[in-house]
Amino acid sequence: MNVTAKTESTQPEQQAGHVDVMIVGAGISGIDAAYHLQKHFPEKTLTVLETQESFGGTWLTHKYPGIRSDSDLFTFGYKWKPWMSAPIATAEEIMLYLEEAIAENDLAQYIHYGHRVTNAAWSSEDSRWEVRAVRLEDNQPLVYTCTFLWMCQGYYRHAEGYTPEWPGLENYQGIVVHPQTWPEDLDYSDKEVLVIGSGATAATLVPAMAGQCAHITMLQRSPTYFAPGLNRNELADTLRELEVPDEWTHEIVRRKILHDQQEITRRSFEEPESLKAELIAGAREHLGDKFDIETHFTPNYRPWQQRLAFIPDGDLFRGIAAGQASVVTDQIDTFTAAGVLLKSGRELKADIIVTATGFNLCVMGDIDFKVDGKPVNFANQVGYRGFMFSDIPNMAWVFGYFRASWTLRADLIAEYLCRVFSHMSDKQATVVTPRLRPEDEGMDLRPWVDPDNFNPGYLTRSLHLMPKQGDREPWTFTQDYWREKDEFPAADLEDGALVYSR
């Protein structure tokens, strides 16, 4: 869900009706939530509110050259819809996949585009949420009510990306672009381009622009782990050759990929030096022994402490090896009229500077929440299994994985919530509220994500805004798919942490 600047309207509020479940956001998580709900509870009324003009979330927001997934689509795609193409997909391919998912399951009837949610207020007296939104085409304020609120808006602000406050930026005479707000008419042919950053976005941009501009340079403060590999899956190719049904192929390949990812994750903790050596060897294989691998592609943190960037067919390395792209590892001292001056004293001149420096994390889409008239500060709440929150009734937030595909957790949460809804029906309950049990009072509270476990800049900058996790189940958020895939289906819905009422 795209969060934009809030605008005031002088029009009177319009009542928009009541639904059993409101989903906020029509990206990959919101579509997944709508699928599960209408499949398992066709009798429940449902609406999906999306700020942008269409579905897709991230894949609609970003327009920069080469935009693609950095997760394989066998796991980033839905468990319930087979992926039929190469593992790493372009934004266009992902949008077509999502369009098919919506059409095949008749989900379009539930989605209202151009609707920005601004406020959500829970009333215990009425046992419902009152959700305020603005219909953007005419700035009409709308008031919805719903029994359950399912937040699928993601975790970063779509309207603008994160740009550090560099000294002298105002002196630069060229063009500065952030990938999140890429101008569609930007002409970079025959231009010297400087990309600041070396994460997944830079790893996509640099090879896509290499050869299309005069030269492109990736400037990084410190090295990142890159994992080159073929953008194909031999097992999928074999199963398709044997005419194995698409659904079987999708599930078999999905399980094999998850098995391999689990092993890499294990090794990142138990054999970090061995895994590090293999990743660096992959860079050396493409770039040769004469390239300064030590300076540019040897990180000072263990693998997977930040996201491991997969580069399909080694395209980033191939661009560097061909001389169309280069990498510089240094820190910015100040911007100049022609480019940037580095701490080493070297000046990098550029016609265009791309700030691939990440995004601004937000909590619950920056929506103002209240419970019984009291404002909610989610930094003071404790996460129930990382998707519901202490003392917040009938509300869930989809927050995915960092080391595994986001969609894996969206699926697990959807299945878990469907279990909860069924259990509530059996109990004739209409409200479910996570609450700390007597034995949980005073427990050690920890950051939403353990910084020693995973610490990218966008997360560490905003951890103080995020909910807390506890030191015991069900108040932990492990970021471990291979643990949660077994724990979630078996979780006791009557362990006292979920309080049901009418």
C-alpha positions as CSV (number, residue, x, y, z in Angstrom):
1,M,0.0,0.0,0.0
2,N,1.5,3.3,-1.1
3,V,1.7,5.8,1.7
4,T,1.5,9.4,0.5
5,A,1.2,12.8,2.2
6,K,-2.1,13.1,4.0
7,T,-4.5,15.6,2.6
8,E,-7.4,17.2,4.4
9,S,-10.8,17.2,2.7
10,T,-13.6,19.6,3.4
11,Q,-16.2,17.1,2.1
12,P,-18.5,15.4,4.6
13,E,-17.6,11.8,5.5
14,Q,-19.5,9.1,3.6
15,Q,-20.5,5.8,5.2
16,A,-19.0,3.0,3.1
17,G,-20.6,0.0,4.9
18,H,-19.5,-2.9,7.0
19,V,-17.5,-6.0,6.1
20,D,-16.4,-9.0,8.1
21,V,-12.7,-8.6,7.1
22,M,-10.9,-5.6,5.6
23,I,-7.6,-6.2,4.0
24,V,-5.3,-3.1,3.6
25,G,-3.0,-3.4,0.6
26,A,-3.3,-5.3,-2.7
27,G,0.3,-6.3,-3.1
28,I,1.5,-9.9,-3.0
29,S,0.4,-10.3,0.7
30,G,-3.1,-8.7,0.2
31,I,-3.9,-10.9,-2.8
32,D,-2.7,-13.9,-0.8
33,A,-4.9,-13.0,2.1
34,A,-8.0,-12.4,-0.1
35,Y,-7.4,-15.8,-1.7
36,H,-7.3,-17.7,1.5
37,L,-10.3,-15.9,3.0
38,Q,-12.7,-16.4,0.1
39,K,-11.6,-20.0,-0.3
40,H,-12.1,-21.0,3.3
41,F,-14.8,-18.6,4.3
42,P,-16.9,-17.7,1.3
43,E,-19.7,-16.6,3.6
44,K,-17.6,-13.8,5.1
45,T,-17.8,-10.3,3.5
46,L,-14.5,-8.9,2.4
47,T,-13.0,-5.7,1.0
48,V,-9.5,-4.8,0.0
49,L,-8.4,-1.1,0.1
50,E,-5.3,-0.2,-2.0
51,T,-3.8,3.3,-2.3
52,Q,-2.2,2.8,-5.7
53,E,-4.1,2.7,-9.0
54,S,-3.6,-1.0,-9.4
55,F,-2.4,-4.2,-7.7
56,G,1.2,-5.2,-7.2
57,G,2.6,-3.1,-4.4
58,T,6.4,-3.1,-4.8
59,W,6.2,-4.4,-8.3
60,L,4.0,-1.5,-9.3
61,T,5.9,1.2,-7.4
62,H,9.3,0.5,-8.8
63,K,10.0,1.4,-12.4
64,Y,13.8,1.5,-12.5
65,P,15.8,-0.3,-15.2
66,G,16.0,-4.1,-14.8
67,I,13.6,-4.3,-11.8
68,R,13.3,-8.0,-10.9
69,S,12.8,-10.3,-7.9
70,D,15.8,-11.1,-5.7
71,S,14.0,-14.2,-4.5
72,D,13.1,-17.2,-6.6
73,L,9.5,-17.3,-7.8
74,F,9.0,-20.9,-6.8
75,T,9.0,-19.7,-3.2
76,F,8.2,-16.0,-3.7
77,G,5.2,-17.1,-5.8
78,Y,2.2,-18.5,-4.1
79,K,2.0,-22.0,-2.8
80,W,-1.4,-22.3,-4.5
81,K,-0.4,-21.0,-8.0
82,P,2.4,-22.7,-9.9
83,W,5.3,-20.6,-11.3
84,M,6.1,-21.6,-14.9
85,S,9.1,-19.5,-15.9
86,A,12.7,-18.8,-14.8
87,P,13.3,-18.6,-11.0
88,I,14.3,-14.9,-11.0
89,A,11.6,-12.9,-12.7
90,T,11.2,-9.3,-13.9
91,A,8.6,-7.0,-12.4
92,E,6.5,-7.3,-15.6
93,E,6.5,-11.1,-15.3
94,I,5.5,-10.9,-11.6
95,M,2.7,-8.4,-12.4
96,L,1.3,-10.8,-15.0
97,Y,1.4,-13.6,-12.5
98,L,-0.5,-11.5,-9.9
99,E,-3.0,-10.5,-12.6
100,E,-3.6,-14.2,-13.3
101,A,-4.0,-15.0,-9.6
102,I,-6.6,-12.2,-9.2
103,A,-8.5,-13.3,-12.4
104,E,-8.4,-17.0,-11.7
105,N,-9.8,-16.6,-8.2
106,D,-12.3,-13.8,-9.0
107,L,-10.6,-11.5,-6.5
108,A,-11.0,-8.2,-8.4
109,Q,-14.6,-7.8,-7.1
110,Y,-13.2,-7.2,-3.6
111,I,-10.4,-4.6,-4.5
112,H,-10.9,-0.9,-4.4
113,Y,-8.0,1.0,-5.8
114,G,-7.1,4.6,-5.1
115,H,-8.3,4.3,-1.5
116,R,-5.8,5.5,1.2
117,V,-6.5,4.4,4.7
118,T,-5.7,7.2,7.3
119,N,-7.2,6.0,10.6
120,A,-8.3,2.8,12.3
121,A,-10.2,2.9,15.7
122,W,-11.3,-0.2,17.6
123,S,-14.5,0.0,19.8
124,S,-14.9,-2.7,22.4
125,E,-18.5,-1.6,22.9
126,D,-19.3,-2.3,19.2
127,S,-16.7,-5.1,18.7
128,R,-15.5,-3.6,15.5
129,W,-13.0,-1.4,13.8
130,E,-13.9,2.0,12.3
131,V,-11.6,2.6,9.4
132,R,-11.3,6.0,7.7
133,A,-10.0,6.3,4.2
134,V,-9.9,8.8,1.4
135,R,-11.0,8.0,-2.2
136,L,-8.2,9.7,-4.1
137,E,-9.9,10.5,-7.4
138,D,-12.3,13.0,-5.7
139,N,-10.7,13.3,-2.2
140,Q,-13.9,11.9,-0.7
141,P,-13.6,10.8,3.0
142,L,-15.1,7.4,3.6
143,V,-15.9,5.5,6.8
144,Y,-15.9,1.7,6.8
145,T,-16.5,-0.6,9.7
146,C,-15.1,-4.2,9.9
147,T,-14.9,-7.0,12.4
148,F,-11.3,-8.0,11.6
149,L,-8.5,-5.8,10.1
150,W,-5.8,-7.6,8.1
151,M,-2.8,-5.3,7.4
152,C,-1.0,-6.3,4.2
153,Q,0.5,-2.9,3.3
154,G,4.1,-4.0,3.6
155,Y,6.7,-2.3,5.8
156,Y,8.2,0.6,3.9
157,R,7.0,4.0,2.5
158,H,6.3,3.7,-1.2
159,A,6.1,7.5,-1.8
160,E,9.8,8.1,-1.2
161,G,13.0,6.2,-0.6
162,Y,15.7,6.8,2.0
163,T,18.5,9.2,1.1
164,P,21.2,10.0,3.6
165,E,22.0,13.6,4.4
166,W,25.2,13.9,2.6
167,P,27.3,17.1,2.9
168,G,27.3,19.3,-0.2
169,L,24.5,17.5,-2.0
170,E,23.1,20.9,-2.9
171,N,26.3,21.7,-4.8
172,Y,25.9,18.9,-7.3
173,Q,24.8,20.2,-10.8
174,G,23.8,16.8,-12.3
175,I,20.6,14.7,-11.9
176,V,20.0,12.8,-8.6
177,V,17.5,9.9,-8.8
178,H,16.2,7.5,-6.2
179,P,15.2,4.1,-7.7
180,Q,11.9,4.2,-5.8
181,T,10.8,7.4,-7.7
182,W,12.5,6.7,-11.1
183,P,11.5,9.2,-13.8
184,E,10.1,7.3,-16.8
185,D,11.6,9.8,-19.2
186,L,15.2,9.7,-17.8
187,D,17.6,9.5,-20.7
188,Y,20.9,7.9,-19.5
189,S,22.4,7.1,-22.9
190,D,26.0,8.3,-23.3
191,K,25.9,9.5,-19.7
192,E,28.3,8.8,-16.8
193,V,26.2,7.2,-14.1
194,L,27.2,6.7,-10.4
195,V,25.1,4.3,-8.3
196,I,25.5,4.8,-4.6
197,G,24.9,1.5,-2.7
198,S,25.5,-2.2,-3.3
199,G,22.4,-4.0,-2.2
200,A,19.8,-5.9,-4.3
201,T,18.7,-2.7,-6.1
202,A,22.2,-1.7,-7.1
203,A,22.8,-5.3,-8.2
204,T,19.8,-5.0,-10.5
205,L,20.4,-1.5,-11.8
206,V,24.1,-1.8,-12.6
207,P,23.9,-4.7,-15.0
208,A,20.7,-3.4,-16.6
209,M,22.3,0.0,-17.4
210,A,25.8,-1.3,-18.2
211,G,26.3,-1.0,-21.9
212,Q,23.3,1.4,-22.2
213,C,25.2,4.4,-20.8
214,A,28.7,5.6,-21.3
215,H,29.8,3.9,-18.1
216,I,28.3,3.0,-14.7
217,T,30.1,2.9,-11.4
218,M,28.8,1.3,-8.2
219,L,30.1,3.1,-5.1
220,Q,29.8,1.2,-1.9
221,R,30.8,2.1,1.6
222,S,31.6,-1.6,2.3
223,P,31.3,-4.8,0.3
224,T,28.2,-7.0,0.0
225,Y,27.9,-10.8,-0.5
226,F,26.8,-11.6,-4.0
227,A,25.8,-15.1,-5.1
228,P,26.0,-15.7,-8.9
229,G,24.1,-18.5,-10.5
230,L,22.2,-19.6,-13.5
231,N,18.7,-18.2,-13.8
232,R,17.2,-21.6,-14.4
233,N,16.2,-24.6,-12.3
234,E,17.4,-27.9,-13.6
235,L,15.0,-29.9,-11.5
236,A,12.0,-27.9,-12.8
237,D,13.3,-28.3,-16.4
238,T,13.6,-32.1,-15.9
239,L,10.1,-32.5,-14.3
240,R,8.5,-30.5,-17.1
241,E,10.4,-32.6,-19.7
242,L,8.9,-35.6,-18.0
243,E,5.4,-33.9,-18.3
244,V,4.9,-33.9,-14.5
245,P,1.8,-31.8,-13.7
246,D,2.6,-28.2,-13.1
247,E,1.2,-28.3,-9.5
248,W,3.5,-31.2,-8.7
249,T,6.5,-29.6,-10.3
250,H,5.9,-26.3,-8.4
251,E,5.7,-28.1,-5.1
252,I,8.6,-30.4,-5.6
253,V,10.9,-27.6,-6.8
254,R,9.7,-25.4,-4.0
255,R,10.6,-28.0,-1.4
256,K,14.0,-28.6,-3.0
257,I,14.8,-24.8,-3.0
258,L,13.7,-24.5,0.6
259,H,15.8,-27.5,1.6
260,D,18.9,-25.9,0.0
261,Q,18.1,-22.5,1.5
262,Q,17.9,-24.1,4.9
263,E,21.3,-25.6,4.5
264,I,22.8,-22.2,3.5
265,T,21.2,-20.6,6.5
266,R,22.5,-23.3,8.8
267,R,26.0,-22.9,7.3
268,S,25.8,-19.1,7.8
269,F,25.7,-19.7,11.5
270,E,27.7,-22.9,11.9
271,E,30.2,-22.7,9.1
272,P,30.4,-18.9,8.2
273,E,34.0,-18.9,7.1
274,S,33.5,-21.9,4.7
275,L,30.4,-20.3,3.2
276,K,32.2,-16.9,3.0
277,A,35.0,-18.6,1.1
278,E,32.6,-20.1,-1.4
279,L,30.8,-16.8,-2.1
280,I,34.1,-15.0,-2.6
281,A,35.3,-17.8,-4.9
282,G,32.1,-17.2,-7.0
283,A,33.1,-13.6,-7.5
284,R,36.7,-14.5,-8.3
285,E,35.5,-17.1,-10.9
286,H,33.8,-14.3,-12.8
287,L,36.2,-11.4,-12.3
288,G,39.6,-13.2,-12.4
289,D,42.6,-13.4,-10.0
290,K,43.8,-9.9,-11.0
291,F,40.6,-8.2,-9.8
292,D,40.8,-6.8,-6.2
293,I,38.3,-9.1,-4.6
294,E,39.6,-8.4,-1.1
295,T,38.7,-4.7,-1.3
296,H,35.4,-4.9,-3.3
297,F,33.8,-8.2,-2.6
298,T,34.9,-9.4,0.8
299,P,32.4,-8.2,3.4
300,N,33.4,-7.8,7.1
301,Y,30.2,-9.5,8.4
302,R,29.1,-13.1,8.3
303,P,27.0,-14.3,5.4
304,W,23.2,-13.6,5.8
305,Q,23.7,-11.1,8.5
306,Q,22.4,-8.8,5.8
307,R,20.5,-10.0,2.7
308,L,22.5,-12.2,0.3
309,A,22.0,-10.8,-3.2
310,F,21.6,-13.4,-5.9
311,I,22.8,-12.2,-9.3
312,P,21.2,-14.3,-12.1
313,D,23.7,-15.5,-14.7
314,G,26.4,-13.4,-12.9
315,D,25.3,-10.4,-14.8
316,L,26.7,-7.8,-12.4
317,F,30.2,-9.5,-12.5
318,R,29.9,-9.9,-16.3
319,G,29.3,-6.1,-16.7
320,I,32.4,-5.3,-14.5
321,A,34.5,-7.9,-16.3
322,A,33.5,-6.4,-19.7
323,G,34.6,-2.9,-18.6
324,Q,31.1,-1.5,-18.9
325,A,30.8,-1.1,-15.1
326,S,33.1,-0.7,-12.2
327,V,33.0,-0.8,-8.5
328,V,34.6,1.6,-6.0
329,T,34.8,0.9,-2.2
330,D,35.2,4.2,-0.3
331,Q,33.2,6.7,1.7
332,I,31.7,10.0,0.6
333,D,33.4,13.1,1.9
334,T,31.2,15.6,0.1
335,F,29.3,16.2,-3.1
336,T,30.9,18.5,-5.7
337,A,29.4,20.3,-8.7
338,A,30.6,17.4,-10.9
339,G,30.0,14.4,-8.6
340,V,31.3,13.2,-5.3
341,L,34.6,13.6,-3.5
342,L,35.7,10.5,-1.6
343,K,37.5,10.2,1.8
344,S,40.5,9.0,-0.2
345,G,40.6,12.3,-2.1
346,R,39.4,10.8,-5.4
347,E,36.6,12.5,-7.2
348,L,34.0,10.5,-9.0
349,K,32.4,12.6,-11.8
350,A,28.9,11.7,-13.0
351,D,26.1,13.1,-15.1
352,I,23.5,11.1,-13.1
353,I,23.7,9.9,-9.5
354,V,21.4,7.1,-8.5
355,T,20.9,6.8,-4.7
356,A,20.3,3.1,-4.2
357,T,20.4,3.6,-0.5
358,G,17.3,1.8,0.7
359,F,13.9,2.8,1.9
360,N,12.1,4.2,4.9
361,L,10.5,1.6,7.1
362,C,7.1,2.3,8.4
363,V,4.8,0.6,10.9
364,M,1.2,-0.3,9.8
365,G,1.4,2.0,6.8
366,D,1.7,5.0,9.0
367,I,-2.0,4.7,9.8
368,D,-3.2,6.3,13.1
369,F,-4.5,3.5,15.4
370,K,-6.6,3.8,18.5
371,V,-8.2,1.2,20.8
372,D,-11.1,2.4,22.8
373,G,-10.1,6.0,22.2
374,K,-6.5,5.6,23.2
375,P,-3.7,6.1,20.6
376,V,-1.6,3.0,19.9
377,N,2.1,3.1,19.9
378,F,3.2,-0.2,18.4
379,A,6.6,0.2,19.8
380,N,5.0,-0.5,23.2
381,Q,3.2,-3.7,22.0
382,V,4.5,-7.3,22.1
383,G,4.1,-9.4,19.0
384,Y,2.1,-12.6,19.1
385,R,4.1,-14.9,16.8
386,G,5.2,-11.8,14.9
387,F,1.8,-11.0,13.3
388,M,-0.7,-10.0,16.0
389,F,-0.1,-7.7,19.0
390,S,-0.7,-7.6,22.7
391,D,-4.0,-5.9,23.6
392,I,-4.9,-5.1,20.0
393,P,-8.2,-7.0,19.2
394,N,-9.0,-8.5,15.8
395,M,-6.0,-7.2,13.9
396,A,-3.0,-8.9,12.1
397,W,0.0,-7.5,10.2
398,V,1.8,-9.5,7.6
399,F,5.6,-9.2,8.0
400,G,7.6,-11.6,6.0
401,Y,11.0,-13.2,6.1
402,F,14.4,-11.7,5.3
403,R,16.3,-14.9,4.5
404,A,13.4,-16.7,2.9
405,S,10.8,-15.3,0.5
406,W,8.3,-12.9,2.0
407,T,5.4,-14.8,0.6
408,L,6.2,-17.9,2.6
409,R,5.2,-16.1,5.7
410,A,2.2,-14.4,4.2
411,D,1.0,-17.9,3.4
412,L,1.7,-19.2,6.9
413,I,0.0,-16.3,8.5
414,A,-3.1,-16.6,6.2
415,E,-3.4,-20.3,7.1
416,Y,-2.9,-19.5,10.8
417,L,-5.6,-16.8,10.8
418,C,-8.0,-19.2,9.0
419,R,-7.5,-21.7,11.8
420,V,-8.2,-18.9,14.3
421,F,-11.4,-17.9,12.5
422,S,-12.6,-21.5,12.5
423,H,-11.8,-21.8,16.2
424,M,-13.7,-18.6,16.9
425,S,-16.7,-19.9,15.0
426,D,-16.6,-23.1,17.1
427,K,-16.5,-21.0,20.3
428,Q,-19.1,-18.5,18.9
429,A,-16.6,-15.8,19.6
430,T,-16.3,-12.6,17.5
431,V,-13.2,-11.1,19.1
432,V,-9.7,-12.4,19.6
433,T,-7.1,-10.5,21.5
434,P,-3.5,-11.5,22.3
435,R,-2.8,-10.8,25.9
436,L,0.3,-11.5,28.1
437,R,-0.5,-14.3,30.5
438,P,0.5,-14.0,34.2
439,E,3.6,-16.0,33.5
440,D,4.6,-13.6,30.7
441,E,4.4,-10.5,32.8
442,G,7.9,-9.0,33.3
443,M,9.5,-11.2,30.7
444,D,12.5,-9.9,28.9
445,L,11.5,-7.8,25.9
446,R,13.7,-7.8,22.8
447,P,13.8,-5.9,19.5
448,W,11.4,-7.0,16.8
449,V,14.4,-8.5,14.9
450,D,17.6,-9.4,16.7
451,P,20.3,-7.1,15.2
452,D,22.9,-9.9,15.7
453,N,20.7,-12.1,13.6
454,F,19.9,-9.6,10.8
455,N,20.9,-6.0,10.6
456,P,20.4,-4.1,7.3
457,G,20.4,-0.3,7.6
458,Y,16.7,0.2,6.9
459,L,15.9,-2.1,9.8
460,T,18.4,-0.8,12.3
461,R,17.4,2.8,11.6
462,S,13.8,2.1,12.6
463,L,13.9,-0.7,15.2
464,H,12.8,1.8,17.8
465,L,9.5,2.2,16.0
466,M,8.8,-1.5,15.8
467,P,6.9,-3.8,18.2
468,K,8.9,-5.9,20.7
469,Q,9.2,-9.6,21.0
470,G,9.4,-11.6,24.2
471,D,11.8,-14.3,25.3
472,R,9.3,-17.2,25.0
473,E,6.6,-18.6,22.8
474,P,4.2,-17.4,21.5
475,W,5.8,-13.9,21.8
476,T,8.9,-14.6,19.7
477,F,9.5,-13.7,16.1
478,T,12.3,-16.0,15.0
479,Q,12.5,-15.0,11.3
480,D,12.9,-18.8,10.8
481,Y,10.6,-20.3,8.1
482,W,11.8,-23.8,8.7
483,R,10.8,-23.6,12.4
484,E,7.5,-21.7,11.8
485,K,6.3,-24.0,9.0
486,D,6.0,-26.7,11.7
487,E,5.1,-24.6,14.7
488,F,2.3,-22.6,13.1
489,P,0.0,-25.5,12.0
490,A,0.5,-27.2,15.4
491,A,0.2,-24.1,17.6
492,D,-2.3,-24.4,20.5
493,L,-5.0,-21.8,20.1
494,E,-6.0,-22.3,23.7
495,D,-2.7,-21.7,25.4
496,G,-4.1,-18.6,27.2
497,A,-2.3,-16.1,25.0
498,L,-5.3,-15.6,22.7
499,V,-8.3,-14.4,24.6
500,Y,-11.7,-14.9,22.9
501,S,-14.9,-13.0,23.6
502,R,-18.2,-12.0,22.0
